[in-house]
């Protein structure tokens, strides 16, 4: 079955760009029908949907993050990525990548999550 | 977009039933039958337990059930068990083609 694994730096300095990658195994990131999302969870807080891409490159973002977020895909590596610019301490969170096969019925596949701390 | 509203905590004794509400607006919960629910144990990734308001993914216990009325969706856990102690989040598709999560509910088994 499809499995997801997040990777990236665990520490990012304020004002810099956070970059994470989600590797897809057991399936193709370009396969039709999947919408690929990023979700984050600040320490002790709830889940926040960041955005998703579909159809090999179309994207939809959370309006509250739209100006700072980019989700992209690298089909050659079977990966998709998240970039968040101008980070602050408020961007400290566990970041999850997830797959949504029955769109728009929500995320049915989740990565294990990766912790990103924004600090100098 | 604003987070959907859930009670911060709900508790019950083993064997009892509890219900968690998830209140949104006519632009999300009330707009479509695309409400999903997630269970999250401490330090773990969320797991989907309900989709399409009331459908259960394969392997999810039938003790979990979902419903919706107007702008409010609900998750009911019947026959409460110790393993059900976790955080629960609702999620809805919106009229802007985005998703929005609920604020989350901590379920405690007394």
Interface residues (C-beta under 8 A of the other chain):
Chain A: X37 X39 X46 X47 X48 X49 X51 X52 X60 X61 X62 X63 X64 X96 X102 X104 X105 X106 X107 X108 X110 X111 X112 X113
Chain B: X1 X3 X32 X34 X36 X38 X40 X45 X46 X47 X48 X51 X52 X55 X57 X89 X91 X93 X96 X97 X98 X99 X100 X101 X102 X103 X104
